[in-house]
Amino acid sequence: MKKRIALFSLFISLSVLLIKAQVVVSNDLFRNLYIGIENPISIMADNVPDYQMRIQVNQGSLKKIGPNKYTWTICSSEKNHVLLKVYKNQTLIESIWFRLIPLPDPQLLITTQDNEIIFKGALGVRTELENFSVEGIMYEIQKFNITIINIKGDTLAIENHGGGYEKPALDAFNSLKIGDTVILSDFIVTVGCDMNKRKLKTVFTQVYSGKEYQFRY
């Protein structure tokens, strides 16, 4: 007769394990894993010591970090569910399915002052994840497009790599004239260890007023 196994997720976190939320996974609170980060889980079985347990997963990597404690990392997946199997020595005693959940898109943050986007003196675009229980998730901006339309209608297009403004962008910003329109768009980001690039829908548009960034205490 199969032993009843209590399998619960202690927390969902990154590799540094900066944990804020505790998620207990029971038979009725089914089993979520986030794609792209380390998901710490604890696996215990009645009357089965840790050294007799063998854990097998059908996708991603499982790393033991302590007695009955593991991290399960799935960097990308085309499936919605993954399977974990628990063995006592060579005997299968439980199989448990988990639902895979992608991390949400981040919010993009730009330098603003008095509700106006500032380009001259600004360093770049940052990312932030809001209203989400998992903290410390790494988002990386791969590239985005900068379009400058001057008051005569001439257009300059720049592809900027990374979140920081590169030299072509900084040179273009330093040459802005009052009335020029700046558009930031087509942001491509990666999330955690997920190498699949995401294209965000966020577009920033600002008519340059001549204001430059000034540090304020």
C-alpha positions as a Markdown table, in Angstrom:
| # | Residue | x | y | z |
|---|---|---|---|---|
| 1 | Met | 0.0 | 0.0 | 0.0 |
| 2 | Lys | 1.4 | 3.3 | -1.0 |
| 3 | Lys | 2.6 | 5.5 | 1.8 |
| 4 | Arg | 0.9 | 8.8 | 2.0 |
| 5 | Ile | 3.4 | 11.5 | 1.0 |
| 6 | Ala | 3.1 | 15.1 | 2.1 |
| 7 | Leu | 4.8 | 17.1 | -0.6 |
| 8 | Phe | 4.9 | 20.8 | 0.0 |
| 9 | Ser | 6.7 | 23.8 | -1.4 |
| 10 | Leu | 8.4 | 25.7 | 1.4 |
| 11 | Phe | 8.9 | 28.8 | -0.7 |
| 12 | Ile | 9.2 | 30.0 | -4.3 |
| 13 | Ser | 12.5 | 31.9 | -4.7 |
| 14 | Leu | 15.6 | 32.6 | -6.6 |
| 15 | Ser | 19.0 | 30.9 | -6.1 |
| 16 | Val | 19.8 | 33.3 | -3.3 |
| 17 | Leu | 16.6 | 32.1 | -1.6 |
| 18 | Leu | 15.3 | 35.5 | -0.6 |
| 19 | Ile | 11.9 | 34.1 | 0.4 |
| 20 | Lys | 8.8 | 36.1 | 1.3 |
| 21 | Ala | 5.9 | 33.8 | 0.6 |
| 22 | Gln | 5.3 | 30.2 | 1.9 |
| 23 | Val | 3.3 | 28.0 | -0.4 |
| 24 | Val | 2.0 | 24.7 | 1.1 |
| 25 | Val | 1.1 | 22.2 | -1.6 |
| 26 | Ser | -1.3 | 19.5 | -0.5 |
| 27 | Asn | -3.6 | 17.2 | -2.4 |
| 28 | Asp | -6.2 | 20.0 | -2.7 |
| 29 | Leu | -4.0 | 23.0 | -3.2 |
| 30 | Phe | -2.3 | 21.8 | -6.4 |
| 31 | Arg | 1.2 | 22.3 | -7.1 |
| 32 | Asn | 2.6 | 25.3 | -8.9 |
| 33 | Leu | 6.1 | 25.8 | -10.2 |
| 34 | Tyr | 7.4 | 29.0 | -11.7 |
| 35 | Ile | 9.4 | 28.8 | -14.9 |
| 36 | Gly | 12.8 | 30.4 | -14.9 |
| 37 | Ile | 13.7 | 30.3 | -11.2 |
| 38 | Glu | 14.6 | 27.8 | -8.5 |
| 39 | Asn | 11.5 | 26.5 | -6.7 |
| 40 | Pro | 12.5 | 25.1 | -3.3 |
| 41 | Ile | 10.4 | 22.1 | -2.2 |
| 42 | Ser | 10.4 | 19.8 | 0.8 |
| 43 | Ile | 9.6 | 16.1 | 0.3 |
| 44 | Met | 8.7 | 13.9 | 3.2 |
| 45 | Ala | 7.2 | 10.4 | 3.3 |
| 46 | Asp | 5.9 | 8.5 | 6.3 |
| 47 | Asn | 8.4 | 6.1 | 7.7 |
| 48 | Val | 10.8 | 6.6 | 4.9 |
| 49 | Pro | 14.2 | 8.2 | 5.9 |
| 50 | Asp | 15.7 | 10.7 | 3.7 |
| 51 | Tyr | 18.6 | 8.5 | 2.7 |
| 52 | Gln | 16.2 | 5.9 | 1.3 |
| 53 | Met | 14.3 | 8.3 | -0.9 |
| 54 | Arg | 15.1 | 8.9 | -4.5 |
| 55 | Ile | 13.4 | 11.7 | -6.4 |
| 56 | Gln | 13.0 | 11.8 | -10.2 |
| 57 | Val | 11.6 | 14.6 | -12.3 |
| 58 | Asn | 10.7 | 14.5 | -16.0 |
| 59 | Gln | 11.9 | 18.0 | -16.8 |
| 60 | Gly | 14.4 | 20.5 | -15.5 |
| 61 | Ser | 16.9 | 19.9 | -12.8 |
| 62 | Leu | 16.4 | 18.9 | -9.2 |
| 63 | Lys | 19.1 | 19.8 | -6.7 |
| 64 | Lys | 19.3 | 18.6 | -3.1 |
| 65 | Ile | 20.1 | 21.3 | -0.7 |
| 66 | Gly | 19.5 | 19.6 | 2.7 |
| 67 | Pro | 17.7 | 16.7 | 4.4 |
| 68 | Asn | 14.3 | 16.4 | 2.5 |
| 69 | Lys | 14.9 | 19.7 | 0.8 |
| 70 | Tyr | 15.4 | 20.4 | -2.9 |
| 71 | Thr | 15.3 | 23.1 | -5.5 |
| 72 | Trp | 13.6 | 22.3 | -8.8 |
| 73 | Thr | 14.6 | 24.6 | -11.7 |
| 74 | Ile | 12.8 | 24.6 | -15.1 |
| 75 | Cys | 14.2 | 27.2 | -17.4 |
| 76 | Ser | 11.7 | 26.8 | -20.2 |
| 77 | Ser | 8.9 | 24.5 | -21.2 |
| 78 | Glu | 6.3 | 24.0 | -23.9 |
| 79 | Lys | 4.2 | 21.9 | -21.5 |
| 80 | Asn | 1.8 | 23.0 | -18.8 |
| 81 | His | 2.6 | 20.3 | -16.4 |
| 82 | Val | 5.6 | 18.3 | -15.1 |
| 83 | Leu | 5.9 | 15.1 | -13.1 |
| 84 | Leu | 7.8 | 14.3 | -10.0 |
| 85 | Lys | 8.2 | 10.7 | -8.8 |
| 86 | Val | 9.2 | 9.6 | -5.3 |
| 87 | Tyr | 11.0 | 6.2 | -4.8 |
| 88 | Lys | 11.9 | 4.3 | -1.7 |
| 89 | Asn | 15.1 | 2.7 | -2.9 |
| 90 | Gln | 13.9 | 1.2 | -6.2 |
| 91 | Thr | 10.1 | 1.1 | -5.4 |
| 92 | Leu | 7.9 | 3.9 | -6.7 |
| 93 | Ile | 5.7 | 5.1 | -3.9 |
| 94 | Glu | 4.2 | 8.3 | -5.4 |
| 95 | Ser | 3.9 | 10.3 | -8.6 |
| 96 | Ile | 2.8 | 14.0 | -8.4 |
| 97 | Trp | 2.0 | 16.4 | -11.2 |
| 98 | Phe | 2.9 | 20.1 | -10.9 |
| 99 | Arg | 1.4 | 23.0 | -12.9 |
| 100 | Leu | 3.9 | 25.3 | -14.6 |
| 101 | Ile | 3.3 | 29.0 | -14.4 |
| 102 | Pro | 5.3 | 31.6 | -16.4 |
| 103 | Leu | 6.5 | 34.6 | -14.5 |
| 104 | Pro | 4.7 | 37.9 | -15.4 |
| 105 | Asp | 6.2 | 40.6 | -17.6 |
| 106 | Pro | 8.1 | 43.3 | -15.7 |
| 107 | Gln | 7.2 | 46.9 | -15.5 |
| 108 | Leu | 9.7 | 49.2 | -17.3 |
| 109 | Leu | 10.9 | 52.2 | -15.4 |
| 110 | Ile | 12.4 | 55.3 | -17.0 |
| 111 | Thr | 13.9 | 58.5 | -15.5 |
| 112 | Thr | 11.1 | 61.1 | -15.0 |
| 113 | Gln | 11.0 | 64.5 | -13.3 |
| 114 | Asp | 7.7 | 66.4 | -12.7 |
| 115 | Asn | 5.9 | 63.6 | -14.7 |
| 116 | Glu | 8.1 | 64.2 | -17.8 |
| 117 | Ile | 10.5 | 61.7 | -19.3 |
| 118 | Ile | 14.0 | 63.0 | -19.0 |
| 119 | Phe | 16.6 | 61.9 | -21.6 |
| 120 | Lys | 19.6 | 64.2 | -21.2 |
| 121 | Gly | 21.5 | 63.0 | -18.1 |
| 122 | Ala | 19.5 | 59.8 | -17.7 |
| 123 | Leu | 21.3 | 56.4 | -17.7 |
| 124 | Gly | 18.7 | 54.1 | -19.2 |
| 125 | Val | 15.7 | 51.9 | -18.6 |
| 126 | Arg | 15.2 | 49.6 | -15.6 |
| 127 | Thr | 12.8 | 46.8 | -14.8 |
| 128 | Glu | 10.7 | 46.1 | -11.8 |
| 129 | Leu | 8.1 | 43.4 | -10.8 |
| 130 | Glu | 5.1 | 44.7 | -8.9 |
| 131 | Asn | 2.4 | 43.1 | -6.9 |
| 132 | Phe | 4.0 | 39.6 | -6.9 |
| 133 | Ser | 4.9 | 37.5 | -3.9 |
| 134 | Val | 8.3 | 36.3 | -5.4 |
| 135 | Glu | 11.1 | 38.8 | -4.9 |
| 136 | Gly | 14.5 | 39.1 | -6.4 |
| 137 | Ile | 13.7 | 37.8 | -9.9 |
| 138 | Met | 16.2 | 38.8 | -12.5 |
| 139 | Tyr | 14.8 | 40.5 | -15.6 |
| 140 | Glu | 17.3 | 41.6 | -18.2 |
| 141 | Ile | 16.6 | 44.0 | -21.0 |
| 142 | Gln | 18.2 | 42.7 | -24.2 |
| 143 | Lys | 17.5 | 45.6 | -26.5 |
| 144 | Phe | 14.9 | 48.2 | -27.5 |
| 145 | Asn | 14.3 | 50.7 | -30.2 |
| 146 | Ile | 14.7 | 54.5 | -30.0 |
| 147 | Thr | 13.0 | 56.7 | -32.6 |
| 148 | Ile | 13.5 | 60.4 | -32.7 |
| 149 | Ile | 11.3 | 62.6 | -34.9 |
| 150 | Asn | 12.5 | 66.2 | -35.2 |
| 151 | Ile | 10.2 | 69.1 | -35.7 |
| 152 | Lys | 10.9 | 69.0 | -39.4 |
| 153 | Gly | 9.7 | 65.4 | -39.6 |
| 154 | Asp | 13.1 | 63.8 | -40.1 |
| 155 | Thr | 13.4 | 60.4 | -38.3 |
| 156 | Leu | 16.4 | 58.8 | -36.6 |
| 157 | Ala | 16.1 | 55.2 | -35.6 |
| 158 | Ile | 18.5 | 53.6 | -33.1 |
| 159 | Glu | 18.6 | 50.0 | -31.8 |
| 160 | Asn | 19.9 | 50.1 | -28.2 |
| 161 | His | 21.3 | 46.9 | -26.6 |
| 162 | Gly | 20.9 | 46.4 | -22.9 |
| 163 | Gly | 19.0 | 48.6 | -20.4 |
| 164 | Gly | 21.6 | 51.4 | -20.3 |
| 165 | Tyr | 21.7 | 54.0 | -23.0 |
| 166 | Glu | 24.6 | 53.3 | -25.4 |
| 167 | Lys | 26.7 | 56.0 | -27.0 |
| 168 | Pro | 24.5 | 56.5 | -30.1 |
| 169 | Ala | 21.5 | 57.0 | -27.9 |
| 170 | Leu | 23.3 | 59.4 | -25.6 |
| 171 | Asp | 24.7 | 61.4 | -28.5 |
| 172 | Ala | 21.2 | 61.6 | -30.0 |
| 173 | Phe | 19.7 | 62.7 | -26.7 |
| 174 | Asn | 22.3 | 65.4 | -26.3 |
| 175 | Ser | 21.4 | 66.7 | -29.7 |
| 176 | Leu | 17.6 | 67.0 | -29.0 |
| 177 | Lys | 15.9 | 70.3 | -29.8 |
| 178 | Ile | 12.7 | 71.5 | -28.2 |
| 179 | Gly | 9.8 | 70.0 | -30.0 |
| 180 | Asp | 11.6 | 66.8 | -31.0 |
| 181 | Thr | 9.6 | 63.6 | -30.2 |
| 182 | Val | 11.3 | 60.6 | -28.7 |
| 183 | Ile | 9.8 | 57.1 | -28.8 |
| 184 | Leu | 11.1 | 54.1 | -26.9 |
| 185 | Ser | 9.5 | 50.8 | -28.0 |
| 186 | Asp | 10.0 | 47.1 | -28.9 |
| 187 | Phe | 11.6 | 46.1 | -25.6 |
| 188 | Ile | 13.0 | 42.6 | -25.6 |
| 189 | Val | 13.6 | 41.0 | -22.2 |
| 190 | Thr | 14.6 | 37.7 | -20.7 |
| 191 | Val | 13.4 | 36.4 | -17.3 |
| 192 | Gly | 15.4 | 34.4 | -14.8 |
| 193 | Cys | 17.1 | 31.4 | -16.5 |
| 194 | Asp | 14.5 | 31.4 | -19.2 |
| 195 | Met | 16.4 | 32.1 | -22.5 |
| 196 | Asn | 13.2 | 32.7 | -24.5 |
| 197 | Lys | 13.0 | 36.4 | -25.2 |
| 198 | Arg | 9.8 | 38.3 | -24.6 |
| 199 | Lys | 8.7 | 41.4 | -26.5 |
| 200 | Leu | 6.9 | 43.8 | -24.3 |
| 201 | Lys | 4.1 | 46.1 | -25.5 |
| 202 | Thr | 5.2 | 49.1 | -23.5 |
| 203 | Val | 5.8 | 52.2 | -25.6 |
| 204 | Phe | 7.1 | 55.5 | -24.1 |
| 205 | Thr | 6.5 | 58.7 | -26.1 |
| 206 | Gln | 7.7 | 62.2 | -25.0 |
| 207 | Val | 8.0 | 65.6 | -26.8 |
| 208 | Tyr | 11.2 | 67.1 | -25.6 |
| 209 | Ser | 10.7 | 70.4 | -23.7 |
| 210 | Gly | 14.3 | 71.3 | -23.1 |
| 211 | Lys | 14.3 | 70.0 | -19.6 |
| 212 | Glu | 17.4 | 68.1 | -18.4 |
| 213 | Tyr | 17.7 | 65.7 | -15.5 |
| 214 | Gln | 18.8 | 67.3 | -12.2 |
| 215 | Phe | 19.6 | 65.3 | -9.1 |
| 216 | Arg | 17.3 | 66.3 | -6.2 |
| 217 | Tyr | 17.8 | 65.5 | -2.5 |
